[in-house]
Amino acid sequence: MALSPIQQAPNVEIKESRKQIASSKTYHFNFDTGEMKGFVDSLQAIKQYIRKALCTPRFRYLIYDDQYGSELEELIGKDVSNEFIFAEIPRLVREALIYDDRITDVKDVKVKRQDDAIYVSFQVETYLGSIQEEVKL
């Protein structure tokens, strides 16, 4: 009998568990024609998700939860300074993408304004590798 009120736990083996990420297989969406044909998987599916999440306004469509989409639309066409745009867009891009379990980091976000267009380039780290993307807003 031990003198301490603390009981020793039996030898318990702790196993490391890793979160299983579901397959990325999804319908292929052609952004140019608006048609869905075939399937994509792996990095192609993540690239499609990135583009779709950035062009879908957050909170607009009831089919999506409040984590899906971006708030970039609120900046486009507004009379705001370049400094504000350059400060806000990196945060909004990261917030639009980081909720996906397949994406581990969004970094090196660079914003370039040319005439009426805004170009954003960034690197997305995924569990399958790295993706370099550039989008026109």
N, C-alpha and C positions, 0 to 999 in steps of 0.2 A: 504494500500500500504506500502510495506516494504521500509526502507531506504537503505537496503543493495542490491547490484546488484545480490547477490546470491539468487536464488529462492530455496525454500524448496521443496524437492521431496515429492511426495505423499507417503503415507504409503505403502511400498512394502514388501510383505512377501517373504523372501528368503528361498527356500527349498534346503536342502542338497541333492546333487545328487551323487550317487556312480556309478563308472564305471562298467558296466555289462560285465562280462567275458563270452565269448561264451562257449558252451559245448566243452569238451575235447575229445569227441568221435572220434575215428580214427581207421583205420585198424590196426590189431595186426600184428606186424612184428616179425617173429621168427629169431633171429640173428644167431642161430646155423645152420638152414637149408636155410635161405634166402627166405622163403616163407611168403606170407601174407595170413592169415586165420582168419576170424572172426573179432571181434572188441574189443577195450579196451576203458575205460573211466576213468575219475577221476584220482586218484593217479597213477594207472597203466599206463595211457596215458602219464602222466608227466614223469614217470620213463623211459618210452620208448623214449620220446623226449630227455631226458638228455643223454641217451646212444647214440642215433643217432646223436645228435648235436655234441657230443664230438668226434665221429669217422668220421664225415664228414668234409673234409677240406674246410675252408672258401674260397670263391672267385673262386673255381674250377668249379662248376656246375652252368650253367646259369639259371637253374630252380629255384634256391634259391637266395634270395636277399643278400646283403652284410652283413646282420646281422646274418645270419644263418651259423652255423658250428663253427669250432675252428681253431686256428692256431697252435695247438699242434704238428702237423706233421712237422713243421719247426724245432722243437727241437729233435725229435726222430731220432736216428742214427747219430747225429752230434757230433763232437768232442768239447763238451762244458763242463765246470767244473760243479761239483755237486752244488756248490754255486749258479751258474747261473740258473741251473735247478730248485733248491729249491725256488729261488726268482721269477722265471718267470711263472712256472706252475700254482700257485694259481691265478695269474692275468688272465692268459689265460683261465682257467676253468670258472672263474667268468664272463669274457667277453663273453664266448660262451653261457652261460645260462641265463644271466640277462635280455636279450632282450625279453624273453617270458613273456607275460602279467600275466600268472599264477604263475610265480616265483617272490617272493618279495625280497629274499636275498639268497646269497650263502656264507657260512661261515665255519669256522673251517677246512680249506683246509690243509691237511697233505700229504706230499710227502715222499715216501720211495723208495729208489733205492736198488734193490737186483739183483746182477749179471747184466744181460742185460735188466732186466725188471724194469719198473717204476710203482709203485702203488700209486694211488691218492685216498684218502678218503675225503669226504666233506659232509656237511649238507646243504640241500636245503630247504628253507622255501617257502611254497606255500600258496595260499589262502585256500587250503583244509587241510593243516597241514604240518608236517615236514617229510622230506625224508632223510635217511642216505644212502649214496652211496659209493661204492668203485669200481674203474675201473683200469684195467691194460692197460698201454700204450705201 
